[in-house]
Amino acid sequence: MSSNIKKLINEELINPPRFVADGLQYETIMGSEAYGVSSNDSDRDIYSWCIPPLEIIYPHIAGYIDGFGKKRPGFDQYSIHHIQFNNRKYDLAVYSIIKYFNLVMQNNPNMLDSLFVSDRCITYITPIGQLVRDNRRMFLHKGCWHKFKGYAYSQMHKIKTKNPDEGSNRYKDVQKHGFDLKFSYHVVRLLGEVEQILTESDLDLQRNREQLKAIRNGEWTIAQIETYFLDKEKSLEDAYTKSELPYSPDEEAIKQLLLKCIEQYYGSIDKYICVKDSSKQMSKDIQKVLDRYGG
């Protein structure tokens, strides 16, 4: 496996923060390639995440006091679009492990998809990245339905209101078919994915690729897209009710996985974390009350 991001850094085509290359843990191809519907002229979408320096994760070790003085620069993500390299355009996004975990925990569709891509789409992965990928089902919960439905609504709205740039492939599609094929296939894709998550607690991004290809080839009408959307919306409400997934994420378990990743990279982080033993503190508080009243 060979990291696209590291190649582009070496070619001096991108200039992310210096720690990105060394801290990179996971990189995957996303977009139409991940969904099995790409064409020869498709851009390559790359999603990845890295572990930033400890002073970014724990600003207090660099002397920063929250709320005092200028806010210390942090790192959430680095993104850049339309980078030309070897006859292909690249769109890149590198996330901090913190932001990445948060977005996946919220069941953001794009971020969740990036953990469930097929092996062939992964272009770089470390043992830490593999640890997260092996535990990807930990992030699934019923909140996915609301997130994916919201994204599907957004795509339906764009079909009806957004006008593509004149001369673009999307513009040509609208001129030929009367609506945007890319937005349309995303509507069907999102509803198909969330159905898998709710009913199987798992996700295969390419299971419905032939259906999605047909939409991108203009074999569906806008009426079929709208009917599919309305029918799926009704059936998925029932799937949501019957799903065995938890209603919300196990935030504590996910936090422990996050800390494990950071410790595997940096070693013990105990000295940076203050964990109050609630039982001991409660005993001290009770004793203070007893002492005050002569108990």
C-alpha positions as CSV (number, residue, x, y, z in Angstrom):
1,M,0.0,0.0,0.0
2,S,1.2,3.5,-0.8
3,S,-0.2,6.7,0.7
4,N,-1.5,9.2,-1.8
5,I,-1.1,12.0,0.7
6,K,2.6,11.2,1.3
7,K,3.2,11.0,-2.5
8,L,1.6,14.5,-2.9
9,I,3.7,15.9,0.0
10,N,6.9,14.5,-1.5
11,E,5.9,16.0,-4.9
12,E,5.4,19.3,-3.0
13,L,1.9,19.5,-4.4
14,I,0.3,19.9,-0.9
15,N,1.6,21.4,2.3
16,P,-0.3,20.2,5.3
17,P,1.2,20.6,8.9
18,R,4.5,18.8,9.2
19,F,3.2,16.2,11.6
20,V,0.5,14.9,9.2
21,A,2.8,12.6,7.2
22,D,4.4,11.0,10.3
23,G,1.1,10.8,12.2
24,L,-1.0,9.4,9.4
25,Q,-2.7,6.2,10.5
26,Y,-5.5,5.5,7.9
27,E,-6.1,6.5,4.4
28,T,-8.8,5.3,2.0
29,I,-10.3,6.1,-1.4
30,M,-13.8,7.4,-1.1
31,G,-16.5,8.7,-3.5
32,S,-17.6,6.9,-6.6
33,E,-14.7,4.5,-6.5
34,A,-15.6,3.3,-3.0
35,Y,-19.2,2.8,-4.1
36,G,-18.3,0.9,-7.3
37,V,-19.7,3.4,-9.7
38,S,-16.7,5.4,-10.9
39,S,-15.9,6.3,-14.5
40,N,-12.6,7.1,-16.1
41,D,-13.0,10.8,-15.6
42,S,-13.9,10.6,-11.9
43,D,-11.8,12.6,-9.4
44,R,-10.2,10.6,-6.6
45,D,-11.5,11.4,-3.2
46,I,-9.2,10.6,-0.3
47,Y,-10.2,10.5,3.4
48,S,-7.7,9.9,6.1
49,W,-6.9,10.6,9.7
50,C,-3.8,11.2,11.8
51,I,-2.6,11.6,15.4
52,P,-1.5,15.1,16.0
53,P,1.2,16.2,18.5
54,L,0.3,15.7,22.2
55,E,0.3,19.4,22.9
56,I,-2.6,19.7,20.4
57,I,-4.5,16.8,22.0
58,Y,-3.7,18.1,25.6
59,P,-3.0,21.8,25.3
60,H,-2.3,22.2,29.0
61,I,1.0,20.4,28.7
62,A,2.2,23.3,26.5
63,G,1.1,25.8,29.2
64,Y,-2.2,26.8,27.7
65,I,-5.0,27.7,30.1
66,D,-8.4,27.3,28.7
67,G,-10.1,30.7,28.4
68,F,-7.0,32.8,29.1
69,G,-5.2,34.8,26.4
70,K,-5.1,34.0,22.8
71,K,-6.6,30.7,21.8
72,R,-3.8,28.2,21.0
73,P,-3.9,26.9,17.4
74,G,-5.2,23.4,17.2
75,F,-5.8,21.0,14.4
76,D,-9.2,19.5,13.3
77,Q,-8.6,18.8,9.6
78,Y,-6.6,19.7,6.5
79,S,-8.4,19.6,3.2
80,I,-7.6,20.6,-0.4
81,H,-9.3,20.1,-3.7
82,H,-8.5,19.6,-7.4
83,I,-4.9,18.7,-7.1
84,Q,-3.6,17.4,-10.4
85,F,-1.2,14.5,-10.3
86,N,-0.5,11.7,-12.8
87,N,-3.5,12.7,-15.0
88,R,-6.0,12.6,-12.2
89,K,-7.5,15.2,-9.9
90,Y,-7.4,14.6,-6.1
91,D,-9.7,15.9,-3.4
92,L,-8.1,15.3,0.0
93,A,-9.2,15.5,3.6
94,V,-7.0,14.6,6.6
95,Y,-8.8,14.6,10.0
96,S,-7.4,14.7,13.5
97,I,-8.1,11.4,15.2
98,I,-10.3,13.4,17.7
99,K,-12.5,15.0,15.1
100,Y,-12.7,11.7,13.1
101,F,-13.8,9.7,16.2
102,N,-16.4,12.4,17.0
103,L,-17.9,12.4,13.4
104,V,-18.0,8.6,13.2
105,M,-19.5,8.4,16.6
106,Q,-22.2,10.8,15.4
107,N,-22.8,8.4,12.4
108,N,-21.9,11.1,9.9
109,P,-22.5,9.1,6.7
110,N,-19.3,10.1,4.9
111,M,-17.1,9.4,7.9
112,L,-18.9,6.1,8.7
113,D,-18.5,5.0,5.1
114,S,-14.8,5.6,5.3
115,L,-14.5,2.9,8.0
116,F,-16.6,0.4,6.0
117,V,-14.9,0.6,2.6
118,S,-13.7,-2.6,1.0
119,D,-10.0,-3.6,1.6
120,R,-9.0,-2.7,-1.9
121,C,-9.9,1.0,-1.3
122,I,-7.5,1.3,1.7
123,T,-4.3,2.9,0.5
124,Y,-2.5,3.2,3.8
125,I,-3.1,1.7,7.2
126,T,-1.0,1.3,10.4
127,P,-1.6,-1.1,13.3
128,I,-3.5,1.7,15.0
129,G,-5.6,2.3,11.9
130,Q,-6.3,-1.4,11.8
131,L,-7.4,-1.4,15.4
132,V,-10.0,1.2,14.7
133,R,-11.2,-0.5,11.6
134,D,-11.5,-3.8,13.4
135,N,-13.7,-2.1,16.0
136,R,-15.8,-0.1,13.4
137,R,-19.1,-1.7,14.5
138,M,-18.7,-0.2,17.9
139,F,-19.7,3.1,16.4
140,L,-23.0,2.0,15.0
141,H,-26.3,3.0,16.7
142,K,-29.9,4.0,15.8
143,G,-28.9,7.6,15.4
144,C,-27.7,6.6,11.9
145,W,-31.3,6.7,10.7
146,H,-31.7,10.4,11.5
147,K,-28.3,11.3,10.0
148,F,-28.6,9.3,6.8
149,K,-32.2,10.5,6.3
150,G,-31.1,14.1,6.7
151,Y,-28.4,13.6,4.1
152,A,-30.9,12.0,1.7
153,Y,-33.3,14.9,2.2
154,S,-30.5,17.3,1.4
155,Q,-29.7,15.4,-1.9
156,M,-33.4,15.4,-2.8
157,H,-33.5,19.2,-2.2
158,K,-30.4,19.7,-4.4
159,I,-31.9,17.7,-7.2
160,K,-34.7,20.3,-7.3
161,T,-32.8,23.5,-6.6
162,K,-29.1,23.3,-7.4
163,N,-27.9,24.3,-10.9
164,P,-24.6,22.7,-12.0
165,D,-21.9,24.8,-13.7
166,E,-22.5,25.2,-17.4
167,G,-20.4,22.8,-19.4
168,S,-19.7,20.4,-16.6
169,N,-20.6,16.7,-16.8
170,R,-23.4,17.3,-14.3
171,Y,-24.8,20.1,-16.5
172,K,-24.8,17.8,-19.4
173,D,-26.7,15.2,-17.4
174,V,-29.3,17.7,-16.5
175,Q,-29.7,18.8,-20.1
176,K,-30.0,15.2,-21.3
177,H,-32.1,13.6,-18.5
178,G,-33.8,16.6,-16.8
179,F,-32.2,16.1,-13.4
180,D,-28.9,15.6,-11.7
181,L,-27.9,11.9,-11.8
182,K,-25.2,12.2,-9.1
183,F,-27.5,13.7,-6.5
184,S,-30.1,11.0,-7.4
185,Y,-27.8,8.1,-6.9
186,H,-26.7,9.5,-3.6
187,V,-30.3,9.5,-2.4
188,V,-30.7,5.8,-3.2
189,R,-27.2,5.0,-1.8
190,L,-27.8,6.6,1.5
191,L,-31.1,4.9,2.1
192,G,-29.7,1.5,1.0
193,E,-26.8,1.9,3.4
194,V,-28.8,2.9,6.4
195,E,-31.1,0.0,5.8
196,Q,-28.2,-2.4,6.0
197,I,-27.0,-0.7,9.2
198,L,-30.4,-0.9,10.9
199,T,-31.2,-4.5,9.9
200,E,-27.7,-6.1,9.9
201,S,-25.6,-3.9,12.1
202,D,-23.0,-3.9,9.3
203,L,-22.4,-2.1,6.0
204,D,-21.2,-3.2,2.6
205,L,-20.7,-0.1,0.4
206,Q,-20.8,-1.9,-2.9
207,R,-23.7,-4.3,-2.3
208,N,-26.1,-2.1,-4.4
209,R,-23.5,-0.9,-7.0
210,E,-25.4,-2.3,-10.0
211,Q,-28.5,-0.3,-8.9
212,L,-26.4,2.8,-8.4
213,K,-24.7,2.3,-11.8
214,A,-28.1,2.2,-13.5
215,I,-29.1,5.5,-11.9
216,R,-25.8,7.1,-12.9
217,N,-26.3,5.8,-16.4
218,G,-29.7,7.5,-16.6
219,E,-31.8,4.4,-16.5
220,W,-34.0,5.7,-13.7
221,T,-36.5,8.6,-14.0
222,I,-36.9,11.4,-11.5
223,A,-40.3,9.9,-10.7
224,Q,-38.7,6.6,-9.8
225,I,-36.2,8.3,-7.5
226,E,-39.0,10.2,-5.7
227,T,-41.1,7.0,-5.3
228,Y,-38.1,5.1,-4.0
229,F,-37.4,7.8,-1.5
230,L,-40.9,7.9,-0.1
231,D,-41.3,4.1,0.0
232,K,-38.0,3.6,1.7
233,E,-38.7,6.4,4.2
234,K,-41.8,4.5,5.4
235,S,-40.2,1.1,5.5
236,L,-37.1,2.3,7.3
237,E,-39.2,3.8,10.1
238,D,-40.2,0.3,10.9
239,A,-36.6,-1.0,10.5
240,Y,-35.6,1.7,13.0
241,T,-38.1,0.5,15.6
242,K,-37.1,-3.2,15.2
243,S,-33.3,-2.6,15.0
244,E,-31.2,-4.2,17.7
245,L,-28.7,-1.4,17.6
246,P,-28.4,0.8,20.7
247,Y,-30.3,4.1,20.6
248,S,-27.1,6.1,21.1
249,P,-23.3,5.5,20.9
250,D,-21.4,3.9,23.8
251,E,-19.4,7.1,24.3
252,E,-17.3,5.7,27.2
253,A,-16.2,2.6,25.2
254,I,-15.4,4.7,22.1
255,K,-13.4,7.1,24.3
256,Q,-11.4,4.1,25.7
257,L,-10.6,3.0,22.1
258,L,-9.5,6.6,21.3
259,L,-7.2,6.7,24.4
260,K,-5.8,3.3,23.5
261,C,-4.9,4.6,20.0
262,I,-3.1,7.6,21.4
263,E,-1.2,5.5,24.0
264,Q,-0.1,3.0,21.3
265,Y,1.3,6.0,19.4
266,Y,2.8,8.0,22.3
267,G,3.1,5.5,25.2
268,S,1.5,6.0,28.5
269,I,-0.6,9.2,28.8
270,D,-1.5,8.8,32.5
271,K,0.4,11.9,33.5
272,Y,-1.7,14.0,31.1
273,I,-5.1,12.8,32.4
274,C,-6.6,13.6,35.8
275,V,-9.3,11.0,36.6
276,K,-11.2,11.6,39.8
277,D,-12.1,8.5,41.8
278,S,-15.7,9.3,42.5
279,S,-16.1,6.8,45.3
280,K,-13.1,8.1,47.2
281,Q,-14.2,11.7,46.6
282,M,-17.7,10.8,47.9
283,S,-16.2,9.3,51.1
284,K,-14.2,12.4,51.7
285,D,-17.2,14.6,51.2
286,I,-19.3,12.5,53.6
287,Q,-16.5,12.6,56.2
288,K,-16.3,16.4,55.9
289,V,-20.0,16.6,56.7
290,L,-19.6,14.2,59.7
291,D,-16.6,16.2,61.0
292,R,-18.5,19.5,60.7
293,Y,-21.4,18.2,62.8
294,G,-19.3,16.2,65.2
295,G,-20.2,12.8,63.8
